[in-house]
Amino acid sequence: MRNIQRMSIWFVTLGLAVPAVQADSEVNGYLAGGLEHDSNVTVDELNASSDQSDEAWVFDAGLEGILKPTEALNLTLGYDLSGRRYHNLDRFDQDIHLLSADLSYDFDPVTVGASYHYSYATLDSDRFLDFRRTSLYLGSLIGENVYLLASVQDKSKDFNEGTARDSDIRGGSFDAFFFFNQARSNLVFGVDLDDEDARSDAYDNQLLRLRVALVHRFTVGGQDSRFRLGWRYEDQEYDEVVITEEDNRPLNDFLTRDLAERTSQRVDKARVVEASWRLGLNEVFSLEPTLSYGHYTSTIDSADYDRFVAGVSLRAGF
């Protein structure tokens, strides 16, 4: 799978090398900020909850550049920053920086592309996690209303504190988009498969994720608006291991306490429903309420919980 990363870098280098004198280009950006209530503050990357609720100020910003050297060739570069600042549980304050590059070529009727994503996250202002994902994908429009997209991925996680959770991941995904209502609405069905090989055998796992989403675009007061309703199911099965006292001692931390609880095979399941609205106020600003509810079950106590999140933010796009 390392070939995927080399091929992606080759594709991106090729795209940057294409003369841009006659290329079409476009730059987009956005800024957003708001307030969020979380019934059970959680560090998602650790699959463990605090069992406490709190409110947080949230912010999000992004910049995207699109370059089309030819009609069929498309290069997109982006940077996004998102974060949370909790009122009481400041040890869970998070920032996520994301850099992305995507290069695709439309052979009509098939589009071939490569993408690379790099992100690093901070927790309580300390560097927490570096994540890399390289993808090769293939997409095709079937008829006028169905678009199919398949990809293979090579991913890695590097945690700043300890190496037990550091891992390499081989993955694949498939999505089917169904457009209707004069393309103002679409229904998406997706499936993801990941095989994660961690530094510690305790974190080796296989993930199956099923996704369904309905997106509808409409006009209110002459302004563009959007509604999205999504559901996902995750089944994550860990390899059966025996944790010894020596294995557990250097990881005896509240962020990795699940190691001390595991005496047999671990299985995590998640069922999450999400709804969001983007209500256009004018050509620049929109109001964005969000709701989500997750039911997480696990064979270990620290990853067995329910979570309800509600928030609202003001977004400016340019």
C-alpha positions, 0 to 999 in steps of 0.5 A: 500500500506504500505504492499508493502514497508514492503514486499520490505524490507523483500525481500531485507533483505532476499537477503542480508542474502543469503550466497554469498560464491558461488554467482556470482557477478559483479560491474559496474560504469560510469562517464559522463560530458558535456554541455547542452543548455536549452531554458526554465530552469525549476524545473520539480518537480514544473511544473513551468518554469523560461521563461529564457534560459541558458547553464549548465555543467552537470555531472552524475556518478553511481555504480552498484553491481549485486549479483546472489546467485543462477541462478534464484535469482538476487540482484542489488544495485546501487547509482547514482549522477547527477547534473547541474550547470547553467552559469547564473541562478545558483538558479536552480543548481540541484543535485540528489542522488539516492539509489536503491535496486532490488531483483528478482526471476525467476520462469520461465516463470514468474519473480517476484521482489521487488525494493526500490528507495530513492532519495533526490534533492538539489536546489541551494545547499539547500536540496529540495525534498526527494522521495521514491518509493517501487514497486512489479513487475511481468514480463514474456517472451511471446514466443521469442520476447515479454516481458511483465512487470507490477508493482504496486508502493507506492511513497511519496514526502517530500519537504524541504520548506513547506508541501503543496506539500508533498504527498503519491502516489499510482501508477501502470505501464505496459510495453510491449517490442517487440524485433526484428532484432536479439534482437538488436532492441526493441520497448517499449509501456508503460502506468503509472497511479498515484493517488496523495494525497497531504497535500494541496488539491490544489495538489491532482491529477491523472496522466495518462502517455503514453510512446513509445520508439524505441531502436536500437543497432549497430556497428560503427568502431567496437564499440558498439553504441545505438540510442534511440527515445522516445515520451511520453504524460502526462495528469495530472488533479488536484482536483477542489479546492478554494484557500483562501488568508489564504491558499496562504499566507505561500506559496507566493514564486516564486517556488509555485506561481501557487497557487495564480493563481488557481481559478478553476480545473487545468489540465496539459498536456505534449507532449515530444519527446526525442532522444539520441545517444551513439556513442562508441569511444573505449571500455571505452569512448562514446560520447552522444548527446541528444535532447528533445522538450516538449510542455506543456499546462496548465490552469495556466500560470506558467505551460504553456510553450515550452522547447527545450534541447540539450546537449552532454557529454563524458561518461566513463564506467567500 
